[in-house]
Amino acid sequence: LVSDWSSDVCSSDLDLALPLLGLAPLLIHHNREIRLKALALAPMVPFSVEIRNGVMEALSDDDLEIRVFAARTAARLGLKESQPMLAHCLRNGPVQLARAAAGALASLPPSGWAILEELSASPNPMTAAEARAALELARKAGT
């Protein structure tokens, strides 16, 4: 299904929800490239519990890039239930994941902003800096 798509298809090429059936199982596929493409497509298909569950599972994937994509996808889908896992990623992830998680939390006000406020006082300097930066950008943008 997704593997037939050219790798250069991006969200700007597609303005409407795609009528793809069976995307959810691809979010947990054994092939990481398929998981990455499925995460990129998830915000473009009709939302379902299975999509939500796949994104939530991807937030704890062993692969860093999968977790980063999952954080961005959670933000694009507006998954408020992802906030505890996003906070965990911000506190415990490497900088790339922490930045993606902070950005995702910033896109989920007001509770995401409250989490960022709390984490901006973290004793972990990287966590605090990423939380402050994301919160500042969100406030400036008025998200």
DRENVEX-568215 format. One record per residue (C-alpha): residue number from 1; x, y, z; residue in three letters. Coordinates in steps of 0.5 Angstrom, whole numbers. Each point is the difference from the previous one (the first is absolute). Layout:
BEGIN
TORFI resi    xx    yy    zz resn
TORFI  NUM     X     Y     Z  ALA
...
END
This chain:
BEGIN
TORFI resi    xx    yy    zz resn
TORFI    1     0     0     0  LEU
TORFI    2     5     5     2  VAL
TORFI    3     6    -3    -3  SER
TORFI    4    -3     2    -7  ASP
TORFI    5     0     7     2  TRP
TORFI    6     6     4    -3  SER
TORFI    7     5     2     6  SER
TORFI    8    -1     7    -2  ASP
TORFI    9    -7     1     1  VAL
TORFI   10    -1     5     6  CYS
TORFI   11    -6     3     4  SER
TORFI   12     0     6    -4  SER
TORFI   13    -2    -4    -7  ASP
TORFI   14    -6    -3     4  LEU
TORFI   15    -5     5     3  ASP
TORFI   16    -6    -5     1  LEU
TORFI   17     0    -6     5  ALA
TORFI   18     2    -6    -4  LEU
TORFI   19    -5    -6     0  PRO
TORFI   20     6    -5     2  LEU
TORFI   21    -3    -6     3  LEU
TORFI   22     5    -4     4  GLY
TORFI   23     5     5     2  LEU
TORFI   24     0    -1     8  ALA
TORFI   25     3    -7    -1  PRO
TORFI   26     6     4    -4  LEU
TORFI   27     1     4     6  LEU
TORFI   28     3    -6     4  ILE
TORFI   29     3    -4    -6  HIS
TORFI   30     6    -3     1  HIS
TORFI   31     4     4    -6  ASN
TORFI   32     2     7     3  ARG
TORFI   33    -1     3    -7  GLU
TORFI   34    -7    -2     0  ILE
TORFI   35    -1     2     7  ARG
TORFI   36     3     7    -2  LEU
TORFI   37    -5     1    -6  LYS
TORFI   38    -6    -2     4  ALA
TORFI   39     1     5     5  LEU
TORFI   40     1     5    -5  ALA
TORFI   41    -6    -2    -3  LEU
TORFI   42    -4    -1     6  ALA
TORFI   43    -3     8     1  PRO
TORFI   44    -2    -1    -7  MET
TORFI   45    -5    -6     1  VAL
TORFI   46    -6     0     3  PRO
TORFI   47     1     0     8  PHE
TORFI   48    -1    -7     4  SER
TORFI   49     1    -3     6  VAL
TORFI   50     5    -5    -3  GLU
TORFI   51     4     6    -3  ILE
TORFI   52     0     3     7  ARG
TORFI   53     3    -6     3  ASN
TORFI   54     5    -1    -6  GLY
TORFI   55     3     7     1  VAL
TORFI   56     0    -1     8  MET
TORFI   57     3    -6    -1  GLU
TORFI   58     5     3    -5  ALA
TORFI   59     2     5     6  LEU
TORFI   60     3    -6     4  SER
TORFI   61     4    -3    -6  ASP
TORFI   62     7    -2     0  ASP
TORFI   63     2     4    -6  ASP
TORFI   64     1     7     2  LEU
TORFI   65    -2     3    -7  GLU
TORFI   66    -7    -4     1  ILE
TORFI   67    -1     4     6  ARG
TORFI   68     2     6    -3  VAL
TORFI   69    -5    -1    -5  PHE
TORFI   70    -5    -2     5  ALA
TORFI   71     0     6     4  ALA
TORFI   72    -1     4    -6  ARG
TORFI   73    -6    -4    -2  THR
TORFI   74    -3     0     7  ALA
TORFI   75     1     8    -1  ALA
TORFI   76    -4     0    -7  ARG
TORFI   77    -5    -4     3  LEU
TORFI   78    -1     4     6  GLY
TORFI   79     1    -7     4  LEU
TORFI   80    -1     3     7  LYS
TORFI   81     0    -7     3  GLU
TORFI   82     8     0    -2  SER
TORFI   83     2     6     4  GLN
TORFI   84     2    -5     6  PRO
TORFI   85     5    -4    -5  MET
TORFI   86     2     7    -3  LEU
TORFI   87     2     2     6  ALA
TORFI   88     4    -6     2  HIS
TORFI   89     3     1    -7  CYS
TORFI   90     2     7     2  LEU
TORFI   91     3    -2     6  ARG
TORFI   92     4    -6    -2  ASN
TORFI   93     1     0    -7  GLY
TORFI   94     6     3    -4  PRO
TORFI   95     0     7    -2  VAL
TORFI   96    -4    -2    -7  GLN
TORFI   97    -5    -4     3  LEU
TORFI   98    -1     5     6  ALA
TORFI   99    -1     6    -5  ARG
TORFI  100    -5    -4    -4  ALA
TORFI  101    -4    -1     6  ALA
TORFI  102     1     7     3  ALA
TORFI  103    -3     2    -7  GLY
TORFI  104    -6    -5     0  ALA
TORFI  105    -2     2     8  LEU
TORFI  106     1     8    -3  ALA
TORFI  107    -6    -2    -5  SER
TORFI  108    -4    -3     5  LEU
TORFI  109    -3     6     5  PRO
TORFI  110    -1     1     5  PRO
TORFI  111     2    -6     3  SER
TORFI  112     6    -1    -4  GLY
TORFI  113     2     7     2  TRP
TORFI  114    -1    -2     7  ALA
TORFI  115     5    -6    -1  ILE
TORFI  116     5     4    -3  LEU
TORFI  117    -1     6     6  GLU
TORFI  118     2    -6     5  GLU
TORFI  119     5    -3    -4  LEU
TORFI  120     4     7    -1  SER
TORFI  121     2     0     7  ALA
TORFI  122     3    -7    -1  SER
TORFI  123     7    -1     3  PRO
TORFI  124     2    -4    -6  ASN
TORFI  125     2     6    -4  PRO
TORFI  126    -1    -3    -7  MET
TORFI  127    -8    -1     2  THR
TORFI  128    -1     7     3  ALA
TORFI  129     3     3    -6  ALA
TORFI  130    -4    -3    -5  GLU
TORFI  131    -6     1     4  ALA
TORFI  132     1     7     0  ARG
TORFI  133     2     1    -7  ALA
TORFI  134    -6    -4    -2  ALA
TORFI  135    -5     4     5  LEU
TORFI  136     3     7    -3  GLU
TORFI  137    -1    -2    -7  LEU
TORFI  138    -7    -2     1  ALA
TORFI  139    -2     6     4  ARG
TORFI  140     3     4    -5  LYS
TORFI  141    -4    -3    -6  ALA
TORFI  142    -6     0     5  GLY
TORFI  143    -1    -7    -1  THR
END
